[in-house]
Amino acid sequence: MSRKTPTFNLLIDRYRPQLERLATGAQGMQKVVPQARAMLLISHGLTWKQVAQATGLSVCRVEHFRRRFVCLGPPGLIDAEPLKRTVPRRGAREDQRQRAA
């Protein structure tokens, strides 16, 4: 189901030229093309399922990027970098205790 809100419609109207440039890949950001196309397709009244099929994104990702677009505008279409977490190696606490003693 396509859920367009007044906020979404205002943002689409405001950022349409920028979204159209992003959707064609004209700004050299190929990674953002499906997300920008998804926002434009939603603005034309397509359902999330139809948008997902047209862009190659999952329905969950279409909804995710729509929410990010409403909150952050076009910068929200760039997915955040994953957190880099290091997993402590096994026995690391024991090594730290031995060094402290």
Secondary structure, 3 states (H helix, E strand, C coil): CCCCCHHHHHHHHHHHHHHHHHHHCCCCCHHHHHHHHHHHHHHCCCCHHHHHHHHCCCHHHHHHHHHHHHHHCHHHHCCCCCCCCCCCCCCHHHHHHHHHC
